[in-house]
Amino acid sequence: MVIYLAMAARSDNVIAFPLHRRRELQGCPHCGRRDDVWQIGRLLWAYCEVHEVRWVVADDAGVTRATINRNELKKGLEFLSTFAEVTR
């Protein structure tokens, strides 16, 4: 007898962002300003264009694949990829 179990698609190569270890940054660590924010998946990233740094300001657990705008996601990833992360 063979039993098949229904399995939900699961990504085992995704590492959750360690929000409990992040520094609380309200603004750029160099000048204190924040130009704007981009939502990348569940994470909300702020950035400073002058110092070219980015950091996580929030995690929105309510975001699902269905609610993500793929065009905005792509633009945000391309834009923020040039900034150094200072969230650690």
C-alpha positions in Angstrom: 0.0 0.0 0.0 1.3 3.5 -1.0 0.2 6.6 0.9 0.6 10.0 -0.7 0.6 13.0 1.5 -0.3 16.4 0.1 2.6 18.7 0.6 2.5 22.5 0.3 5.2 24.0 -1.8 8.0 25.0 0.6 11.2 27.0 -0.1 14.0 25.5 2.0 16.6 27.9 0.6 15.1 31.0 2.2 16.7 32.3 5.3 14.5 34.5 7.5 15.8 37.9 8.2 17.0 38.0 11.8 14.9 40.9 13.0 15.7 40.3 16.6 19.4 41.0 15.8 19.0 44.2 13.8 19.9 47.6 15.1 17.1 49.9 15.4 17.9 52.6 12.8 15.5 55.5 12.3 17.8 57.3 10.0 21.2 57.0 8.3 23.9 56.2 10.8 26.1 58.9 9.2 23.7 61.8 8.9 20.4 60.8 10.5 18.3 61.4 7.4 16.1 58.9 5.5 15.2 59.7 1.9 12.4 57.2 1.4 11.4 53.5 1.8 11.0 50.6 -0.6 8.9 47.5 0.2 10.8 44.4 -0.9 8.6 41.4 -0.1 7.8 41.5 3.6 10.6 43.9 4.5 10.4 47.7 4.4 13.8 49.2 3.5 14.8 52.8 4.1 17.8 54.4 2.4 20.1 57.4 2.3 21.2 58.4 -1.1 24.0 60.7 0.1 25.8 57.9 1.9 24.4 55.0 -0.2 23.3 52.9 2.7 20.0 50.9 3.3 18.5 49.4 6.4 15.4 47.4 7.4 12.7 49.5 9.2 9.8 47.0 9.4 8.7 43.5 8.6 5.1 43.2 7.4 4.0 39.6 8.0 0.7 40.3 6.1 2.4 40.4 2.7 1.7 37.4 0.5 2.8 36.4 -3.0 -0.6 37.6 -4.2 -0.2 41.1 -2.8 3.3 41.7 -4.2 3.6 44.0 -7.2 6.3 42.3 -9.2 7.2 45.4 -11.2 7.7 47.5 -8.1 9.6 44.6 -6.5 12.0 44.5 -9.5 12.5 48.3 -9.5 13.1 48.3 -5.7 15.6 45.4 -5.9 17.5 47.1 -8.8 17.6 50.5 -7.0 18.6 49.2 -3.5 21.2 46.7 -4.9 23.7 49.6 -5.2 23.4 50.6 -1.5 25.4 49.0 1.3 23.3 47.4 4.0 23.8 48.7 7.5 21.1 46.7 9.3 23.4 44.3 11.0 
